[in-house]
Every structure is written in structure tokens, then in C-alpha cells.
Amino acid sequence: MAAPFPGISGADAPTRPSRDLKEVPDRPTFRPGGAPDHARGSGRPPGAQAGARREAGSPAVNAFRLSIVSVAAVSLLVPAALARGASAEGLSCVGLSPPVDGVIIVPFDPGPGYEGHWGVDYQGDRDGLVQAAAGGTVIFSGRVVQNQAVTIDHGGGLWTSYSYLGHITVLTGEDVERGTVVGTVGGDTGHGDVHLSVRVDGEYIDPLRVMGCQARAPSAGLRLVGRS
């Protein structure tokens, strides 16, 4: 029951984008005269320049700058942290809801290439309702091979997919809320179960890492991912 299928294109097909990040060192800005900004005078009296240097190097100013840099770093690295495999505690603020009330009968067990199980399977009642794990926009609604599936974009690079549906009740492009019915249990598996997969920036992660979480410091920045 693996979520990805070889040869399948579209929203439910796995992607593996390159995530190489390179740190670019700060470089001085050069004026037409050829000298970097920090090597030229500012046009202010020497005393004013010295005062500005003292202010720029004060503990209060440095602490403020550090806080700005820290917030920016959290905003940029949230999707990367999810995809890299951060701890469950570090992912405590996305807070997805289970698509059905049933128990998990097949766990997340990825393998190389297209092998393995790239999500979790919930046991559900035949023809029972399958609900959106969070708010977002439906970006795929249809059949993949012999499987009816729905994929929702929750923003911030976070996608959820619901597979092995008996019937689909939403359309591509439709906005949904947490708990919106997206389909019914009962695809071509011969028994009542639902396959849920979660992707962050195209990388599959274990759905249990972001399921039913609570917000606590220092991971509050993870609320930047997804829509409730």
C-alpha cells in the first residue's frame, strides 16, 4: 500500500528536490569610487561617528540583532527541520488531526526508491467519513492507478494525501477546513482502511511526528507551517 507509485505524475507523485544550502559570507557594498562602505566616511563629525560605533557595539543593540537573526532562521529552516527528521518534541506545533477515528494498522516504513510504506494506514469503518487533517486547498482529487486519492496543500510546503477512498467528495481547487469530509473509507483494498501520507517540501515524513501535537517552547516557530 505504498503511497508513491512508479511512473505516476501529478500531485501525488513523490519528488526529491535538491536541498543543498550554502552560506554566503557578508561582503561590503562598494561605491563607484571603489572603496567599501565601511572604509569611507559617513559625512558626519568624528564624534558622531564614534558615538554611532559605540551604540552599534552595545550589548542591547547586539542582543536585538541576535533576536532578529534567530526569528529569521526559524522561519527559513522549519520545512528543512521537518524533512531532516527532527524529534517529535521539535515538531510539536503543526497539530494535524487523524483522518478517521480508527487505529493505525500499518506504520510508516519507507524504503529505497519506491519501495516501503510511505505513510500510515488507519483502520476505518467501510463507507465511514474521511476528514481533512488541517485546513488548506485541494491540489489533487482523482484516481491514481486503481486508487482514489485526495491531496491537500496546507501552506508552508506541507501536504497531506488520503488514499484508498471509496468516494471523493471534494474538487481540485476547493478550500477546506480541518474536519472537512474529503471522501469515504473503502477503496480497492478489499477492507476498510485509509492511507495517510505527509510531505514537507516534497519529502515524505512519518505522519505520527506531526499528529495531535501541542505548542510548547522553543518550537513555537513551527506554527509557521500549515494552516489550522
C-alpha positions, -999 to 999 in steps of 0.1 A, spaced: 0 0 0 29 24 -6 18 59 -13 41 66 -42 37 47 -75 63 43 -102 55 62 -133 28 83 -117 29 121 -123 9 148 -106 4 160 -71 6 125 -55 39 116 -72 70 119 -48 96 145 -56 131 147 -42 143 183 -47 179 192 -40 182 209 -7 218 220 -7 221 252 12 253 273 11 263 300 35 273 332 16 296 354 37 289 391 41 305 413 16 310 451 18 290 472 -6 312 491 -30 306 527 -41 316 540 -75 349 552 -61 359 516 -54 361 517 -16 337 496 5 311 515 26 328 507 59 361 522 46 347 556 38 335 584 59 298 590 65 300 627 62 292 631 100 315 648 125 341 624 141 323 625 174 290 614 159 307 586 141 324 574 173 290 575 191 274 555 164 301 529 167 297 527 205 259 523 200 263 497 173 285 476 196 264 479 227 250 448 244 214 459 239 219 465 202 237 432 197 210 413 216 183 429 194 202 419 163 206 384 175 169 381 182 160 392 147 185 368 131 171 339 153 135 346 142 146 347 105 165 315 109 134 297 124 112 309 96 136 297 69 145 263 84 112 250 96 104 229 64 141 217 64 139 206 100 108 186 94 122 168 64 155 161 81 139 141 109 138 163 139 125 149 172 88 145 179 91 173 205 106 196 180 76 191 157 51 199 185 32 227 168 19 215 134 -10 196 150 -26 176 123 -58 156 131 -63 119 122 -84 115 91 -106 88 108 -112 76 144 -97 41 137 -64 27 149 -32 25 128 -28 -9 114 3 -4 91 30 20 103 54 43 84 82 22 69 99 39 40 124 20 18 148 29 -10 133 43 -42 96 34 -45 98 5 -20 85 6 15 54 22 30 55 60 28 26 68 52 3 51 78 -28 31 73 -58 37 96 -85 11 102 -119 26 95 -155 16 91 -165 8 55 -181 39 39 -171 59 70 -161 96 66 -125 107 59 -117 142 71 -91 167 63 -62 168 88 -60 206 87 -72 235 66 -58 241 31 -65 238 -6 -72 206 -26 -45 203 -52 -54 168 -64 -87 149 -65 -89 118 -86 -76 83 -94 -40 72 -92 -37 37 -109 -66 18 -91 -67 42 -62 -89 71 -54 -69 99 -36 -70 135 -24 -40 157 -17 -43 190 3 -17 218 3 -17 233 38 8 260 31 45 262 41 54 232 20 31 209 40 9 184 20 -13 156 32 -27 128 9 -56 105 16 -57 73 -4 -78 42 -9 -110 62 -8 -144 47 -17 -158 80 -29 -143 115 -32 -164 145 -20 -141 175 -28 -128 190 -61 -94 202 -71 -90 239 -62 -115 237 -33 -106 253 0 -112 230 30 -111 234 68 -99 209 94 -125 182 96 -140 188 61 -151 155 47 -129 147 17 -142 112 10 -153 79 23 -135 48 36 -133 18 12 -112 17 -19 -100 -13 -38 -81 -28 -9 -110 -51 0 -113 -39 35 -119 -6 53 -87 14 57 -73 48 47 -37 56 38 -24 89 50 9 104 38 25 136 48 51 156 28 72 186 37 88 203 7 82 171 -13 98 148 13 77 121 30 78 121 68 62 99 94 27 114 100 28 105 137 55 131 142 31 159 134 -2 143 146 -22 158 175 6 180 188 8 207 214 26 240 212 55 245 236 87 265 236 112 265 220 94 251 189 66 277 187 81 289 155 68 258 138 33 273 138 46 290 106 40 256 89 5 248 77 -30 262 83 -54 252 110 
